[in-house]
Amino acid sequence: EVQLQESGPGLVKPSQSLSLTCSVTGYSITSSYRWNWIRKFPGNKLEWMGYINSAGSTNYNPSLKSRISITRDTSKNQFFLQVNSVTTEDTATYYCARGAPDYWGQGVMVTVSS
Amino acid sequence: DIQMTQSPSFLSASVGDRVTINCKASQNINRYLNWYQQKLGEAPKLLIYNANSLQTGIPSRFSGSGSGTDFTLTISSLQPEDVATYFCLQHNSWPRTFGGGTKLELK
């Protein structure tokens, strides 16, 4: 069974970088699919942030393009999210998800606060 | 970006009721719409893909319809375990965009 699990710090200071890891089991991230990061803000609005595909190419939401980077470690079957210069507006629950998406992780809550 | 307007935001219904949730796209998205269910503290679950295809393992009381700009998720007979938040996602174009969600509770 495909499983995704997000991990990372729950608290980040304003102006710093937010870094999260998505660990995937049950499927190789190099086989197929786009591997996405999605976030849900307080108030429940959802935003698709970007993806890295099985070949390693990326595509980002233009609203975030200058601040985010999605990378991967194929040896560990993990992919990563980095968001630079965070503000309180980046406080959200962050999800990683496969493809359409069909499989999602449970999410990790990240608070940006001093 | 394509705007997805979901309604209602909140819905209260009784066990056995027929429930409908709507999503309207700001432009034609063909049939590239998915529906998800999210229970508190859990990962979102794909219910319906491409507007009307039932994901494997999802009960047949869930169905989807629509094309173009107007879409509907129907629960034919509400069960207690269906209490959750439901949201739609368009995957016709980038960036992907979501509906605002519908919180479904039991009356």
Contacts between the chains, C-beta under 8 A, distances in Angstrom:
chain1	res1	chain2	res2	distance
A	4	B	43	7.9
A	44	B	85	7.1
A	44	B	100	7.0
A	44	B	101	4.9
A	45	B	98	7.7
A	45	B	100	6.6
A	46	B	87	6.5
A	46	B	89	7.9
A	46	B	98	3.9
A	46	B	101	7.6
A	47	B	98	7.6
A	48	B	95	5.3
A	48	B	96	4.0
A	48	B	97	7.0
A	48	B	98	7.3
A	59	B	94	6.4
A	61	B	95	4.3
A	62	B	95	6.8
A	63	B	95	7.5
A	95	B	43	7.4
A	95	B	44	7.4
A	97	B	44	7.8
A	100	B	34	6.0
A	100	B	46	6.9
A	100	B	49	6.0
A	100	B	91	6.2
A	101	B	44	8.0
A	101	B	46	7.2
A	101	B	89	8.0
A	102	B	46	5.0
A	102	B	49	7.5
A	102	B	55	7.3
A	103	B	43	7.8
A	103	B	46	7.9
A	104	B	43	4.3
A	104	B	44	4.8
A	104	B	45	7.8
A	105	B	43	5.9
A	106	B	41	7.5
A	106	B	42	6.6
A	106	B	43	4.7
A	107	B	43	7.0
